Amino acid sequence: MVAGPESAFVGSEWVREALGHLPERERDVVTCLEVLDLDVATTAEALGISAVAVRVARHRGLKRLRSVLAVHTTSTVGPASSPGATA
């Protein structure tokens, strides 16, 4: 079975929603580095900040995204749906 274009839309909506939880600088940095695949120096120049600030914002942004994903995953999966759980 081949995935249709709706799966790409759902994926991009999920990413957009997750990035929406980040402060503006972290969102911009994560987008440049992870979505647009820019390097640190190019991202720093594009955003008008230092390379150190880019690395700090990336670290903080990814940490924040991990916590958002953890909350989303546990609320979506729930304890009864976990592997090894009994109903």
N, CA and C atoms as a LAMMPS dump frame, in Angstrom:
ITEM: TIMESTEP
0
ITEM: NUMBER OF ATOMS
261
ITEM: BOX BOUNDS ff ff ff
-5.0000000000000000e+02 5.0000000000000000e+02
-5.0000000000000000e+02 5.0000000000000000e+02
-5.0000000000000000e+02 5.0000000000000000e+02
ITEM: ATOMS id mol type element x y z
1 1 1 N 0.844 -1.179 0
2 1 2 C 0 0 0
3 1 3 C 0.89 1.244 0
4 2 1 N 0.583 2.174 -0.852
5 2 2 C 1.354 3.41 -0.962
6 2 3 C 0.629 4.511 -0.2
7 3 1 N 1.388 5.228 0.619
8 3 2 C 0.801 6.336 1.378
9 3 3 C 0.428 7.467 0.435
10 4 1 N -0.731 8.036 0.658
11 4 2 C -1.193 9.15 -0.16
12 4 3 C -0.647 10.47 0.339
13 5 1 N -0.957 11.545 -0.357
14 5 2 C -0.451 12.87 0.03
15 5 3 C -0.965 13.34 1.381
16 6 1 N -2.086 12.772 1.836
17 6 2 C -2.624 13.188 3.134
18 6 3 C -1.686 12.827 4.273
19 7 1 N -0.906 11.758 4.131
20 7 2 C 0.03 11.397 5.198
21 7 3 C 1.122 12.446 5.336
22 8 1 N 1.565 13.023 4.233
23 8 2 C 2.557 14.106 4.293
24 8 3 C 1.945 15.337 4.947
25 9 1 N 0.673 15.622 4.656
26 9 2 C -0.002 16.769 5.252
27 9 3 C -0.138 16.592 6.755
28 10 1 N -0.556 15.414 7.178
29 10 2 C -0.704 15.146 8.607
30 10 3 C 0.644 15.283 9.291
31 11 1 N 1.697 14.764 8.668
32 11 2 C 3.043 14.88 9.225
33 11 3 C 3.482 16.323 9.334
34 12 1 N 3.244 17.111 8.309
35 12 2 C 3.669 18.514 8.352
36 12 3 C 2.84 19.305 9.363
37 13 1 N 1.569 18.961 9.51
38 13 2 C 0.737 19.634 10.508
39 13 3 C 1.229 19.323 11.916
40 14 1 N 1.614 18.073 12.134
41 14 2 C 2.13 17.669 13.435
42 14 3 C 3.418 18.425 13.749
43 15 1 N 4.3 18.535 12.774
44 15 2 C 5.562 19.264 12.965
45 15 3 C 5.273 20.729 13.249
46 16 1 N 4.387 21.308 12.487
47 16 2 C 4.032 22.721 12.678
48 16 3 C 3.466 22.95 14.077
49 17 1 N 2.614 22.039 14.523
50 17 2 C 2.035 22.165 15.86
51 17 3 C 3.113 22.029 16.94
52 18 1 N 4.01 21.06 16.78
53 18 2 C 5.08 20.865 17.76
54 18 3 C 5.99 22.083 17.815
55 19 1 N 6.356 22.616 16.651
56 19 2 C 7.217 23.803 16.621
57 19 3 C 6.515 25.016 17.222
58 20 1 N 5.202 25.036 17.164
59 20 2 C 4.434 26.135 17.729
60 20 3 C 4.566 26.248 19.244
61 21 1 N 5.024 25.182 19.891
62 21 2 C 5.224 25.208 21.347
63 21 3 C 6.534 25.887 21.737
64 22 1 N 7.385 26.178 20.765
65 22 2 C 8.695 26.761 21.063
66 22 3 C 8.647 28.282 21.046
67 23 1 N 9.501 28.916 21.853
68 23 2 C 9.682 30.369 21.723
69 23 3 C 10.232 30.681 20.324
70 24 1 N 10.031 31.894 19.876
71 24 2 C 10.368 32.274 18.504
72 24 3 C 11.817 31.949 18.122
73 25 1 N 12.782 32.32 18.949
74 25 2 C 14.179 32.079 18.595
75 25 3 C 14.47 30.592 18.462
76 26 1 N 13.995 29.795 19.417
77 26 2 C 14.219 28.354 19.357
78 26 3 C 13.547 27.756 18.127
79 27 1 N 12.343 28.213 17.827
80 27 2 C 11.616 27.729 16.646
81 27 3 C 12.371 28.071 15.37
82 28 1 N 12.863 29.298 15.276
83 28 2 C 13.617 29.706 14.086
84 28 3 C 14.887 28.883 13.926
85 29 1 N 15.611 28.689 15.02
86 29 2 C 16.865 27.936 14.971
87 29 3 C 16.607 26.484 14.601
88 30 1 N 15.652 25.835 15.267
89 30 2 C 15.357 24.434 14.971
90 30 3 C 14.89 24.285 13.529
91 31 1 N 14.084 25.207 13.054
92 31 2 C 13.619 25.159 11.672
93 31 3 C 14.787 25.275 10.699
94 32 1 N 15.671 26.22 10.936
95 32 2 C 16.821 26.393 10.044
96 32 3 C 17.722 25.158 10.04
97 33 1 N 18.033 24.648 11.229
98 33 2 C 18.978 23.539 11.33
99 33 3 C 18.37 22.196 10.95
100 34 1 N 17.183 21.906 11.435
101 34 2 C 16.613 20.573 11.273
102 34 3 C 15.685 20.443 10.071
103 35 1 N 14.975 21.499 9.731
104 35 2 C 14.031 21.418 8.616
105 35 3 C 14.697 21.859 7.313
106 36 1 N 15.365 23.003 7.355
107 36 2 C 16.017 23.524 6.149
108 36 3 C 17.418 22.968 5.943
109 37 1 N 17.95 22.281 6.953
110 37 2 C 19.261 21.637 6.904
111 37 3 C 20.405 22.634 6.677
112 38 1 N 20.277 23.817 7.284
113 38 2 C 21.36 24.789 7.236
114 38 3 C 22.387 24.431 8.301
115 39 1 N 23.62 24.883 8.128
116 39 2 C 24.628 24.661 9.169
117 39 3 C 24.544 25.788 10.199
118 40 1 N 25.3 25.628 11.276
119 40 2 C 25.255 26.587 12.383
120 40 3 C 25.666 27.984 11.927
121 41 1 N 26.755 28.075 11.164
122 41 2 C 27.249 29.386 10.722
123 41 3 C 26.232 30.104 9.84
124 42 1 N 25.629 29.387 8.914
125 42 2 C 24.633 29.991 8.019
126 42 3 C 23.391 30.409 8.795
127 43 1 N 22.983 29.575 9.742
128 43 2 C 21.823 29.908 10.586
129 43 3 C 22.11 31.153 11.409
130 44 1 N 23.3 31.206 11.995
131 44 2 C 23.672 32.37 12.802
132 44 3 C 23.626 33.642 11.966
133 45 1 N 24.181 33.571 10.764
134 45 2 C 24.192 34.742 9.881
135 45 3 C 22.778 35.135 9.47
136 46 1 N 21.963 34.15 9.122
137 46 2 C 20.593 34.425 8.675
138 46 3 C 19.747 35.05 9.782
139 47 1 N 19.973 34.614 11.023
140 47 2 C 19.163 35.108 12.137
141 47 3 C 19.796 36.29 12.861
142 48 1 N 21.041 36.616 12.498
143 48 2 C 21.714 37.754 13.121
144 48 3 C 22.106 37.503 14.565
145 49 1 N 22.459 36.237 14.873
146 49 2 C 22.892 35.89 16.218
147 49 3 C 24.214 35.124 16.12
148 50 1 N 24.862 34.916 17.254
149 50 2 C 26.148 34.209 17.237
150 50 3 C 25.944 32.707 17.068
151 51 1 N 27.017 32.033 16.661
152 51 2 C 26.978 30.577 16.527
153 51 3 C 26.703 29.916 17.877
154 52 1 N 27.244 30.488 18.949
155 52 2 C 26.995 29.953 20.296
156 52 3 C 25.506 30.068 20.63
157 53 1 N 24.9 31.198 20.311
158 53 2 C 23.468 31.388 20.564
159 53 3 C 22.634 30.389 19.757
160 54 1 N 23.077 30.064 18.549
161 54 2 C 22.383 29.066 17.725
162 54 3 C 22.441 27.702 18.407
163 55 1 N 23.629 27.307 18.865
164 55 2 C 23.774 26.002 19.508
165 55 3 C 22.958 25.92 20.802
166 56 1 N 22.945 26.998 21.569
167 56 2 C 22.164 27.024 22.817
168 56 3 C 20.673 26.93 22.502
169 57 1 N 20.203 27.709 21.534
170 57 2 C 18.785 27.703 21.174
171 57 3 C 18.377 26.341 20.617
172 58 1 N 19.256 25.7 19.855
173 58 2 C 18.961 24.359 19.325
174 58 3 C 18.823 23.36 20.473
175 59 1 N 19.764 23.406 21.394
176 59 2 C 19.722 22.493 22.539
177 59 3 C 18.428 22.682 23.339
178 60 1 N 18.109 23.927 23.642
179 60 2 C 16.902 24.213 24.425
180 60 3 C 15.638 23.847 23.663
181 61 1 N 15.63 24.166 22.372
182 61 2 C 14.455 23.865 21.554
183 61 3 C 14.199 22.373 21.43
184 62 1 N 15.258 21.587 21.186
185 62 2 C 15.09 20.143 21.067
186 62 3 C 14.688 19.527 22.405
187 63 1 N 15.235 20.055 23.493
188 63 2 C 14.854 19.57 24.822
189 63 3 C 13.368 19.847 25.068
190 64 1 N 12.927 21.042 24.711
191 64 2 C 11.519 21.405 24.895
192 64 3 C 10.621 20.529 24.006
193 65 1 N 11.056 20.272 22.768
194 65 2 C 10.273 19.413 21.875
195 65 3 C 10.166 17.988 22.419
196 66 1 N 11.256 17.482 22.986
197 66 2 C 11.208 16.142 23.577
198 66 3 C 10.165 16.084 24.695
199 67 1 N 10.107 17.121 25.526
200 67 2 C 9.132 17.111 26.618
201 67 3 C 7.706 17.232 26.076
202 68 1 N 7.509 18.03 25.027
203 68 2 C 6.188 18.146 24.399
204 68 3 C 5.79 16.799 23.804
205 69 1 N 6.727 16.129 23.153
206 69 2 C 6.432 14.83 22.554
207 69 3 C 6.124 13.783 23.614
208 70 1 N 6.832 13.834 24.728
209 70 2 C 6.588 12.882 25.804
210 70 3 C 5.171 13.045 26.343
211 71 1 N 4.741 14.274 26.535
212 71 2 C 3.383 14.531 27.023
213 71 3 C 2.367 14.085 25.975
214 72 1 N 2.617 14.405 24.713
215 72 2 C 1.706 14.039 23.623
216 72 3 C 1.61 12.522 23.489
217 73 1 N 2.738 11.845 23.564
218 73 2 C 2.765 10.393 23.404
219 73 3 C 2.037 9.696 24.537
220 74 1 N 2.27 10.127 25.768
221 74 2 C 1.612 9.471 26.896
222 74 3 C 0.113 9.756 26.907
223 75 1 N -0.301 10.94 26.466
224 75 2 C -1.73 11.234 26.442
225 75 3 C -2.419 10.534 25.277
226 76 1 N -1.703 10.276 24.192
227 76 2 C -2.278 9.602 23.034
228 76 3 C -2.308 8.095 23.242
229 77 1 N -1.209 7.549 23.742
230 77 2 C -1.099 6.104 23.905
231 77 3 C -1.886 5.643 25.117
232 78 1 N -1.677 6.282 26.257
233 78 2 C -2.38 5.915 27.47
234 78 3 C -1.842 4.631 28.06
235 79 1 N -2.063 4.416 29.333
236 79 2 C -1.501 3.238 29.999
237 79 3 C -2.093 1.919 29.506
238 80 1 N -3.376 1.866 29.132
239 80 2 C -3.982 0.62 28.7
240 80 3 C -3.459 0.166 27.344
241 81 1 N -2.932 1.103 26.537
242 81 2 C -2.43 0.758 25.214
243 81 3 C -0.952 0.447 25.211
244 82 1 N -0.295 0.579 26.35
245 82 2 C 1.132 0.347 26.423
246 82 3 C 1.431 -1.127 26.264
247 83 1 N 2.594 -1.447 25.645
248 83 2 C 2.97 -2.85 25.525
249 83 3 C 3.107 -3.462 26.92
250 84 1 N 2.56 -4.638 27.083
251 84 2 C 2.662 -5.329 28.366
252 84 3 C 1.536 -4.976 29.336
253 85 1 N 0.726 -3.994 29.004
254 85 2 C -0.374 -3.603 29.886
255 85 3 C -1.537 -4.575 29.692
256 86 1 N -2.254 -4.814 30.743
257 86 2 C -3.433 -5.678 30.634
258 86 3 C -4.682 -4.833 30.813
259 87 1 N -5.721 -5.223 30.126
260 87 2 C -6.966 -4.462 30.197
261 87 3 C -7.937 -5.058 31.167
